[in-house]
Amino acid sequence: MEILGTTLRICVDDLDSAIVFYERVTGSQALRFDRGGVSVAAVGAFLLMSGPEAELDVLRKVAATVAVKDVDDAHTTLTEAGARIIAGPVATPVGRNLIAVHPDGSVFEYVDRKPAY
């Protein structure tokens, strides 16, 4: 599995204000989309999320998002190493993802930029 980078996940009350701050800090333009009732903005190395508290409570359990070259390869590597896949792989607006629980109990999202077939 080739890891390309990580994204820090932040739950915010006011997405529009947060975007202004993070665009200025990172010098990057926000990529906005909605996912399961949650408004999301990817800005540089940050993934900002805003929405219903019940949805955010679930999202807060994921420590970080790990960008990989191929989610299918990550799935194989993770399961062979002892991780438990709890969601995915599934298509997202920008590629595919899966959620894995590592043997130590930490939870990570793994994403690639490959289109769903």
N, C-alpha and C positions, 0 to 999 in steps of 0.2 A: 504494500500500500504506500503510495507516494503522497505525503502530506505537503500541501502547498502553502498553508498558513492557517491562522485562527482568527475568529471574529468574537469580540466581546459582546455579550448579550445584555441589554439594559432595558428594563421596563420603566416607562415614563408616563406621567399623567397627561402632559401636554406635548403631543408629538410635534406639532408645528414649531413650538418654541425650542424644543430639543434639537430639531433639525437645523435651525438657524445657528445654534451654538456649535454643533458638531461639524457642520459645513465650514464654519469659520475656522475652527481648530484644526481640522484635517486638510482643508483646501480642496475637498472633494464634493461633488454634487450628489445629493441623495437620490437613491433609486427607491421609489415607493411602490408598495403593493399591499394587498389585503390577503390574509390567510386565515380561514376559519374564524371570522369575526374579529380578528386582530389586525390593526393597521400597523404596517411594518415599514421601516426606512433603513436601508443599508447605506451607511456613510463612512467611507474609509474602512477602518478595522472595527467599526461599531455597528451593531444591529439593534436599532431602537424599536421597541414594541409598545403599543398602547391599545387598550381595549377593556372588555369586561374583566373584573377582578378574578372571577372563577377561571377564566382562560389564562390570565397572567400568572396565577398561582401554579398552574401546570408548567408554564414556560420557565418560571424561575428555578425549577428543579434541574434544568439543563445548564451545566457549568459553562459551556462554550460551544461555539460552532467551529468545526474543523473542516477546512477546505481540502479535498482530496482530488486526485486526478480522475479516479473512477470509483463510484459508490459500490459497484458490484465487487470490485477487488477489495475494497474496505470491508464489505460484508463478509467475504471469505476469510480475510486475515483476522478480523475481530472474533468471529465465531470459533475459528481454529485456536485462537489464543485464550478463549474462555469467556468472552463477552456474551451478553444476552441481547439480542436485537428485539426491541419492543415496538418498533414501528418502521415500516418501509422495507425496502426502498420504494419511494413514491415520487411522482413528478411534482415539481414546484414551479413557480413562475420563471425561475432562472436556472433550472436544472433538476437534479434528483437529490433526495436526502434519505437518511435513515437515522433512527435514534437508538443508541446502544447504552446498556448499563455495563460498565467495566466490573471485573471481579471484586474491586474494592468498594463498589456501590455508587461510584460517581457516574453521572449521566452526561453524555455528549451527543451532539448532533453532528453528523458527517454529511457533507454536501459536495456535489460536483457541478460542473456547468454543462453537462451533456444533455441534449434534448431527450425527452421521453419518446419512446418508439411505440 
